[in-house]
Amino acid sequence: MDHLQRLRYVTERYEQLQGLRLVPLGIPFLLSSAWRGGRLTWVPWTTGIGARMWFVTLVASALALSLLAKTYYERRFGDVQSAVTLKAPLAAFVFTALFIVSAALRPEVQSAVSIPAVIIALGLGYVGMAGGVLRPHYLTMAVGVGLFAFLGPLGIPVHTREVLWDQLIGTGFVVIGAGDHLLLRRALMPVGHVNAL
């Protein structure tokens, strides 16, 4: 793909490609995975309501860091106003509707294929290939989530799947965030480097 096409792709998706806003959101899920796996027993307040409180506190802290990352992008690359299109909101609506419907279908047996995970894998795969730029970090996570969807029929215990799901979510935020950040950084010049005409 030529530089002009990549630049157009990035400017049309400027806010969605601010990957450093996603990376902090992975930390609470990675720590939750360690907690579910029994690796954080030495940390105080990891039982009962204490565990919920520290998770909520970590998520709130991650959201605050995400807002700081947004400020970083505005200072480094400026503000890009994308053209309003119907395609992205329509795709998000369809994905959300499918996810809600699939999550509402409660399987009778815990060993069933995870339909919500299949929907997430399809959504990640779509984003990884949409718009003419291949985003391998999305496709990698789509494969991971797709494989996770079939762990039940393979006889993997529910508790192990819960630990793996938290790891997958946390890793997904970090991998997708870092990949999008690199894509954005390679395409755009910092504001300080732009010469006025």
C-alpha positions, 0 to 999 in steps of 0.5 A: 500500500502506498503512503497516501492510502495509508495516511488516508486510512489513518486519518479516517480512523484517527481516534480509533487508532490511539492505541495507548488509550487501550493498553492501560485497560489490559492491566486490570484483566491481567491482574484479575487473571493472576488473582483467579489463578491463585497467584495474588494470595499474598496481596491484602484485600483479595477476598470477598468484596475486597477483590471487587473493590481493587478491580474497580479501582484498577479499571478506574485508574486505567480509564484515567490513564486512557484519558491522559493518553488521549491528551498525549495524542492531541499534543503529539499529532494534533486533532484530526476531524474525520468525515462522518460515515454511516459504515462504522456506526452500522458495523458497531451496531450489528456487532453489539446486537449480535453480541447481546443476543449471543450472550443472552443465549444461556447454554444448558451445558458449560461445555458448549461452544462460547457463541459470544467469543465467536462473535467477538472473534468475527468482529476482531477479524472484520476490523483487522481486514476492513478498510484496505489495511491489514491489521495483523494484531487484530487478526492474531487476537481474533484467532486467539478468541476463536480458539478460546470459544472451543475450549469447552467442548475440549473439556477444559474446566470452567475455572481454567477458562475464566483465568484464560479469558481474563488473560485473553482480554488483558493481552488483547487490550495490550496487543491491539493498543500497541499495534494501533499505536505503531500504525498511527505513529508510522503514518503521522508526523508529530505536530512539532515537525510540520512546517507552516507554508 
